[in-house]
Amino acid sequence: MQKVLIITNVFPLEKNQSRGCYILSQAKLLKSLNYDVKIINPIPIIPPFYSFYDRKFVGFRKIKLIRNVDGFDVFHPKYFRFPGSLFPKFNQKNIKILLLKSYKWLENWTPDIIHLHSIHPILKFGDAISKKYNSKLFITIHGWDFDVGIKNKKIKQILKNNSSNVNGICVVNDKHISIAKEFFPIEKINYIPCHFDIDNKHKREIKRFDLSLKKIKILFPANPFRIEKNYSLFLKTVRELEKRGWKIQKKYLNNNSREETIQKFHWADLILLTSKREGGPLVTKEAVYCGTRVACTSVGDTIEWLPSNSISNEDSHFSLATCVEDALKNNLETWKIPKRFEKEHVLEKLTNLYQIN
């Protein structure tokens, strides 16, 4: 039985269950094939009440050091770091103070594979653990590192300086392949998207929409407080639709549990994703699986599979309102999820990644 240590910037917390839920889903996927999986999710130290300012940090201050989540041992060591791409060298260096605590937590459990989910600031941390245990080292890029982080010259240099020990890098959309080529040979680059992890009992077929009623239930599929999700553009688009004679009911996601999220998908006629950036927005696949149409900005992998007239190539509420109307008119056959997003396909790709490299 191979041992896989996942090191990640995000992971679901008791009071923030949507945070990195795709990491837990991938751990479950590996466990289903008898991989032995442990998870390290370093937690930045935040000031009191900071979570009221930035909702991404809900649940951080009272998180236990060690948890068991759905049968997985999870370690949450805390360390000081600056947010985003501020002082990247300091952040990469400072996280290494967690190494001794991590080795003590692992005890005699020796990982065969280290799989990082993100580059910054955990690359040097993961690289050090990989070298200590002589483990294979893999990285999955989910979005921020290649959409924002890589624009920082120091983060870019950190990746260049530490790429030689990486056995393989995974990206979740086509456009990130070209960025990965700057740092890795093509044989080390893998396109392995996140899979959608929803029980079959929640599956719904998309039904024909009655346009004559001029009523739409629209879901904003994120926490409105997350700046990159661009809630203001969502509200502008809703107002534009109302000017066109539509009556709108709207809801949004707010650190909801998986069950609550699925209920909201079932409630909505359409999700409207207005993000400025995404890796491979999982909510788009989940929504379609649950019988809900999608209209969105052109982010992540959306252009690879969604109907083209439901995607706006500009961040314009006029254009997005038209995309909403077109999405409602689209032939039902256009709403198909490619097999590459199904768990069986992703598991096969991960298995091949670990065995071949």
N, C-alpha and C positions, 0 to 999 in steps of 0.2 A: 504493500500500500504506500503510494507516494504521498509525501507531506508537502502541503502548499501553505506558505505564509503570505497572506494578503496584507499589504500595507497601503493605507488609503487616507486621503484627506477628509473623506466624508463617509458616514455610516449612520444608519437610523439610531436615534436616541429615544428614550422613553417619552419625552415631551416634544419630539420632533421626528416623527416616524417617516416622513417623506424624504428626509435627508439621506441621500445616497442609497435609496432602497434598491437600486440596481446592483449595488455591490453585494448586498445580502442575497439577492436573487442569483448572482453568479456563484457565490459560495455554495448555495443550495444545489445548484446545477453540478458543481464539482463533487459535492458529497454524494449525489445520486449515482455517481460512477465510482464510488468508494475511495475518493481522495480524502485524506485526512487534512482538514483545513482549520487554521487559526488566523485571527485577524488582529492587526495592530492599527488603531485609529488615534494618532496623536491629536491632542486637543489644545488649541492655543488658549493661553490665559487671557481672559477678557475682564475689563473693568466692571464694577457693579452697575447694574441697570443698562449695560451696553446692548443687551438683547432687545430692549425697547426701541433702540435706535436702528438696529439692523437685525431683522427677524431671522436671518440665517443662523444666528447664535442662540436661539431659544434652546434651553435645556442643557447648556454647556456647564454652568457654574455648579450644578448639583450632581453631575454625572459621576457614577462610581468608577473607581480605578479599574476594577475587573468585573466583567459581566458575563453572563451566559445568555446568548440571544439565539433562540431557536436551535439550541444544541451546539452552538459554536462558542468557543472561548474567545472573548474579546478583551483586549487590553487598551485602556485609554490614558496613557501617560500625558501629563500636562507640561507645557513648555512655553516660554515667551517668544513671540514672533511679531513682526510688523505685518500689517495687512497687505494683500495683493502683491504687487511687484516692488514694493518699497524695501530697500536694503536687502536684496536677495542673497548676497554673500553671507551676511549676518544670519539670516534665517536658515540657510542651508547648514551653516556651521553650528548654530545654536541648537538645532534639533538633535545633533549628535550627542548631546548630554543625556539623551534618553537611551543610549545604547546599553549601558550597564544594567539599567532597570529592565530593559527588554530581554537581555540575555538571562537575567535572573528569573523573569517570568516564564521564559521558554524552558528553563531547566534542562532536562535531558532530551527534550523534543527537538530533533535536528531537522530543519526543513530541507527538502530536496529542491524546492522551487520557491523563489521569492517573486511575487507578482505585485508590482507597484501600480496603483491606480492614480496616476498623476506624476508629474516631474517635480514641480516646485511646491513646497520646499523639501520633499522627501527623497530626492534622488540620491544624495550622498549618504543619507541614513540607510536607505535600502541597499546601496552598493557596499557599504561597510559590513552589513549583516550577511550579504551574499558572499563576500570574501572570507569572512570568519568561518562560515559553514561549508564553503566551497559549493554553494548552491547555484543553480541556473537563475538568471535574472531576466525578468520580463517586465515591460511597461505597457499600460493601456492609457492612451490619451483620450479624455472624454470631451475636451473642448477648450477650456480656459488656457491651458498651456500653449496651444498652437494658435488660438484666436487673439489672446492678449499677452500672455507671459513671454512668448518668443520675441515680441517686439522690444522687450527690454534686453539691451546688449549683454548685460551681465548674466541674465538667465540663459540666453542663447549660448554664451561662452561656457557656462557651467555644463550644459548639455553636451557641447562639443568635447569638453575635457573628460567627461565621464561616460561617453558612449561606447568605448571599446569593450567594456565588460558586459554589455547588454546582449543577451542571446536573441532577443526578439522584441520588436515594438508593435503594438496593435493600435490601429486607429478605427474610429467608428463612422467615418464618412469618407467619400472618395477624395474630396478636396484636400484632406489632411495628408494624403499619400505623398503629394508633391512636396509638402513641407518636411515630411519624414525623410525624404530622399536627400535633403541637405546634410543629414547627420548619419544616416545608416545606408548600407548597401541594400539593394532591392530585395535580396533573398532574406533579409531580416525583417522586412516590413509586411505586416499582415492586416487585412481588413476583416475585423471581427466585431460586428456591432453588438450592442446590448440586446438581449432578447426581452420580449414582453412576457411577464410572469403573472398571468391571470387564469384562474381555473376555468375550465370549459363551461361550467354551469353559468358563468357570467356572460358568455358569448351571445351577441345579438346580431341579427342581420340588419343592415341599413334599409329602412323602408322609404317608400316614395313620399316626398314632402308635398303637402297641400299648399301651394303658393298662394292660392286665393284668400287664405285666412290672414295673410300678412302678419303672422305672429311667429316670433323665433325665441327659443330658450337657448341662450348663449352662455358657455362656460369659459371663464378665463382660467387656463390650466396651470396656474402657479400662484405663489404668494404675491399679492400686489406690492408688498414692501421691497421686493427684490428689484433693484433698479434696472438690471439687465433684461428683465422680463417686459419692461416698457408698458406698464399699466395705463399710462396717460394716453398712449396711442390706441389702446383697447377702448378707452372711454370716448375718445374722439371718433372712433369708427362706429361705436354704438350710436352716438349722437347723429352721425351722418346717415345711418340707416333709419333712424327715427325721422329725420328730415325727408327721407324717401317714402315715408308712410308706413314703416314697419313698427309694430309694437314689440318691445323687447323686454324679456325677463332675463336677468343676469345673475350669475353666481361666480365664485372663484374658489380656488383651493387655498387652504391655509394650514399647512403642516398636518393635513388630514391623515388618518389611518388608511390602509389600503382599502378596507371595506367602505369607508366613507367616500373615498375617491371614486371607486367603482359605481357607487350609488349616484354620484354627481354625473358621471359619464352617461349612465342610463337615463338620467333626468333630461340631459341637454339634447337639443337638436343638432348642435354644432359647437365645437370648441374653436376659439379664436386665439391663435398663438401670435403674439406681436413682438416676440423677443428680438433683441439686437444681435444676439449670438446664441448658438446652441451647438452641441457636439452632434448628437443624433437624437433629437427630442423623442424620448420614449413615450410621452403622453400622446403623440400623434398615432402611434401604433395601437396603444391601449384604447384610445377613443374609438378608432375604426373597429377594433375587435369587439368593443361593447356596443356597436351599432350607431356611432356618432360621427357625423361628418367633420371635416377639418378645413379651416381657412387659415392662412398663415403668411408671415414674412418668409423670404427665401433664406432660411438658416439651416445649418447642419445638413442632414441627408434628405430634407423634404423634397428637393427637386429630383431626387433619384427615384421616387415612387408615387408621390401624391399627384392627383390630376393637375396639370399645369395651370388651368384657369382658376384653381383655388389658391394659388401661390402668388403673392405680390412681389414683384422685383424691386419695388421701392417702398420706403417706409412712409407711406401716404395713407391717410384714413380714407381718402376718396377711392384709391385703388383697392384697399382692403375691403371696403364696403361692397365694391363690385365683385370681389373674390367670394365674399360671403353669399351674395345672390347667385353667383355661378355655381358654387358648391352645392347649393340647395337644388339647382336645376340638373346637375350632372346625372348621367345614366348610372344606375345602381351598380352596373358591372365595373365601373371605373374604381370603385372602392375595394381594392384587393391588397392584402398585406403580403409582400414577397416572402418566400420561404426562408430567406436568409435571416429574418428576424425571429424565427421560431426557435424554441429552446433546443430541439434536437439538432438543428443545423449548427447553432452556436457551440453546443457541447462537443460536437464532432470536430469543429475548428480548433477549439481549445485543446482537446486531446491530441490532435495532430501537432499543434504548436509545441506542447510539452514533450512529446515523444521524438519528434524529428530534430529539434534543436538541442 
